[in-house]
Amino acid sequence: MNVFRLAGDMTHLLSIVVLLLKIRTMKSCAGISLKTQELYVIVFLTRYLDLFTKYYSFYNTVMKLVFLGTSIAIVWYMRYHKPVKLTYDKDQDTFQHYFLILSCLALALLVHRAFFVIEVLWTFSVYLEAVAILPQLVLLQRSRNIDNLTGNYVFLLGTYRAFYIINWVYRFFMENPQVHWIPWVSGVVQTALYADFFYYYVKSWKNKEKLKLPS
């Protein structure tokens, strides 16, 4: 554990808090991709199988349970909680996420650290997390009106991945100079997918600040 990984974990947790805040207080999931949220459930279910086989630390266990539980709760709200369900724009959220699942599974079967069920599923979860945001980004491009909470949620997710990349660089030089290609390459791909969103997100905030300046 170092400050960069802790910052990444806290930013990831904050992104989920922002999303749940939107759903619980506004009774709305407008602008949120159910398909991205379903992909995250699959990511956490396949990645955290070691909860039943290995104990790392209290912090590690609690964070895994929190991410797994909150991701399932978000999908439940969007699918079954009527006031929230009615705000879901199914017509806009049309990305074929099954293609991502099958592609990542095939890649995990071909490129992995070891050919064991848990290792292949862990590798699959890493590949899938790298592209899980795609349905959300496509939905944001199609939506003309994006509220602040939705924009902040996606921005925090991208920031969490950026902190994790810094964490890997720090650990490589300061702790353990080993190359872990699968999570590194997947993390860079995932962060790169946010690049366009980051640009317009920062630009939108600059425009808001300009509007506050006296004429």
C-alpha positions in Angstrom: 0.0 0.0 0.0 1.2 3.5 -0.9 -0.3 6.9 -1.1 -1.1 6.6 -4.8 -3.0 3.3 -4.5 -4.8 4.7 -1.5 -5.8 7.7 -3.5 -6.9 5.5 -6.3 -9.1 3.4 -4.0 -10.6 6.4 -2.3 -11.3 8.1 -5.7 -12.9 4.8 -6.9 -15.0 4.7 -3.8 -16.0 8.4 -4.1 -17.2 7.7 -7.7 -19.5 5.1 -6.4 -20.7 7.4 -3.6 -21.5 10.1 -6.2 -23.4 7.6 -8.4 -25.4 6.2 -5.4 -26.1 9.8 -4.2 -27.6 10.6 -7.6 -29.8 7.5 -7.6 -30.9 7.7 -4.0 -31.6 11.4 -3.6 -32.7 12.3 -7.2 -34.4 9.0 -7.8 -32.9 9.1 -11.2 -30.3 7.1 -13.3 -30.6 9.4 -16.3 -27.4 9.5 -18.3 -26.1 6.3 -16.6 -25.4 3.2 -18.6 -27.0 0.1 -17.1 -24.7 -2.0 -19.4 -21.6 -0.5 -18.0 -22.8 -1.1 -14.5 -23.6 -4.7 -15.4 -20.1 -5.1 -16.7 -18.7 -3.8 -13.4 -20.7 -6.5 -11.5 -19.1 -9.2 -13.7 -15.7 -7.6 -13.2 -15.9 -7.7 -9.4 -17.6 -11.2 -9.3 -14.8 -12.8 -11.4 -12.0 -10.8 -9.8 -12.8 -11.3 -6.1 -13.2 -15.1 -6.1 -10.1 -15.1 -3.9 -12.3 -13.8 -1.0 -13.1 -17.5 -0.5 -9.5 -18.8 -0.8 -7.1 -16.2 0.5 -6.9 -13.5 3.2 -4.7 -10.5 2.5 -5.9 -7.9 5.1 -9.0 -6.4 6.7 -8.7 -3.4 4.4 -8.5 -5.5 1.3 -11.5 -7.7 2.3 -13.7 -4.7 3.2 -12.9 -2.8 0.0 -13.7 -5.9 -2.1 -17.0 -6.4 -0.4 -17.9 -2.7 -0.7 -17.2 -2.6 -4.4 -19.0 -5.9 -5.1 -22.0 -4.9 -2.9 -22.4 -1.4 -4.3 -22.1 -2.5 -7.9 -24.9 -5.1 -7.4 -27.0 -2.4 -5.6 -26.7 0.0 -8.5 -27.8 -2.6 -11.0 -30.7 -3.6 -8.8 -31.9 0.1 -8.5 -31.7 0.6 -12.2 -33.5 -2.7 -13.1 -36.1 -3.1 -10.3 -36.6 0.1 -8.3 -39.5 1.6 -10.1 -38.9 5.4 -9.6 -35.3 4.9 -10.8 -36.1 2.4 -13.5 -38.5 4.8 -15.2 -35.6 7.3 -15.7 -33.4 4.8 -17.5 -33.0 5.7 -21.2 -32.9 2.2 -22.8 -33.2 3.6 -26.3 -29.9 5.5 -25.9 -28.0 2.8 -24.0 -27.7 0.4 -27.0 -24.0 -0.6 -26.9 -23.6 -4.4 -27.5 -21.8 -5.1 -24.3 -22.1 -8.9 -24.8 -19.4 -8.5 -27.5 -17.0 -7.0 -24.9 -17.7 -10.0 -22.6 -17.0 -12.6 -25.2 -14.0 -10.8 -26.6 -12.4 -10.4 -23.2 -13.1 -14.0 -22.3 -11.5 -15.2 -25.5 -8.5 -13.0 -24.9 -8.1 -14.2 -21.3 -8.1 -17.8 -22.5 -5.3 -17.0 -24.9 -3.2 -14.5 -22.8 -3.0 -15.2 -19.1 -0.4 -15.7 -16.3 -1.4 -19.3 -15.6 -4.0 -21.6 -17.0 -6.1 -22.0 -13.8 -9.7 -21.1 -13.5 -9.2 -18.4 -10.9 -6.2 -16.9 -12.9 -8.1 -16.9 -16.2 -11.1 -15.3 -14.5 -8.9 -12.7 -12.9 -7.3 -11.9 -16.2 -10.8 -11.7 -17.8 -11.8 -9.2 -15.2 -8.8 -7.0 -15.9 -9.5 -7.0 -19.6 -13.2 -6.4 -19.1 -12.6 -3.5 -16.7 -10.4 -1.8 -19.3 -13.4 -1.5 -21.7 -16.4 -1.6 -19.3 -16.7 2.2 -19.5 -17.3 2.1 -23.3 -21.2 1.8 -23.1 -21.1 4.8 -20.6 -19.0 7.0 -22.9 -21.1 6.2 -25.9 -24.2 7.1 -23.9 -22.7 10.4 -22.9 -21.9 11.2 -26.5 -25.5 10.5 -27.5 -27.0 12.5 -24.6 -27.3 16.3 -25.1 -27.8 17.1 -21.5 -25.3 15.6 -18.9 -25.9 16.5 -15.3 -23.0 17.4 -13.0 -23.2 14.2 -10.9 -23.0 12.0 -14.0 -20.0 13.9 -15.3 -18.3 13.9 -11.9 -18.9 10.1 -11.6 -17.1 9.4 -14.9 -14.3 11.9 -14.2 -13.7 10.2 -10.8 -13.5 6.8 -12.4 -10.9 8.0 -14.9 -9.0 9.7 -12.1 -9.0 6.4 -10.1 -7.3 4.6 -13.0 -4.8 7.4 -13.4 -3.8 7.0 -9.8 -3.4 3.3 -10.2 -1.0 3.8 -13.1 1.1 6.2 -10.9 1.0 3.5 -8.2 2.4 0.9 -10.6 5.2 3.2 -11.7 6.0 4.0 -8.1 6.1 0.3 -7.1 8.3 -0.5 -10.1 11.0 1.9 -9.1 10.6 1.9 -5.3 9.5 -1.6 -4.3 9.5 -4.4 -6.9 11.0 -3.8 -10.4 8.9 -6.5 -12.1 6.9 -6.0 -15.3 3.2 -7.0 -15.0 2.1 -6.6 -18.6 -1.6 -7.7 -18.3 -2.7 -5.1 -15.7 -0.3 -2.4 -17.0 -1.4 -2.5 -20.6 -5.1 -2.9 -19.7 -4.8 0.1 -17.3 -3.2 2.3 -19.9 -5.9 1.3 -22.5 -8.6 2.1 -19.9 -7.2 5.5 -19.0 -6.7 6.3 -22.7 -10.5 5.7 -23.3 -11.2 8.6 -20.8 -8.9 11.0 -22.6 -11.5 12.6 -24.8 -14.0 12.8 -21.9 -11.3 14.5 -19.7 -10.7 17.1 -22.3 -14.3 18.2 -22.6 -14.9 17.8 -18.8 -12.1 20.2 -18.0 -13.1 22.5 -20.8 -16.7 22.7 -19.5 -15.5 23.6 -16.1 -13.3 26.4 -17.5 -16.3 27.8 -19.4 -18.3 27.8 -16.2 -15.5 29.7 -14.4 -15.5 32.3 -17.2 -19.2 32.9 -16.8 -18.6 33.8 -13.2 -16.1 36.6 -14.1 -17.5 40.1 -14.0 -17.9 41.8 -17.3 
